[in-house]
């Protein structure tokens, strides 16, 4: 098989995959399928976050470190999330 023929086949395969992904996204948007909202931090991380915040690390810096929204850090620090973490 020549290189051009292989490139052509791969191009067609990729186009088909892109089309399938677009169709699945459209279906998900119209049927209301949502992704699971997984927990990003466990109680141990929440405990570490509270400790670091007490020592002066800003909530913005903690959000960057843990790759979460600053509001999540704020809720952890205020005890709204992970109430049982020390």
Secondary structure as GFF3:
##gff-version 3
##sequence-region A 1 86
A	DSSP	alpha_helix	3	31	.	.	.	ID=ss1
A	DSSP	alpha_helix	43	54	.	.	.	ID=ss2
A	DSSP	alpha_helix	59	66	.	.	.	ID=ss3
A	DSSP	alpha_helix	70	77	.	.	.	ID=ss4
###
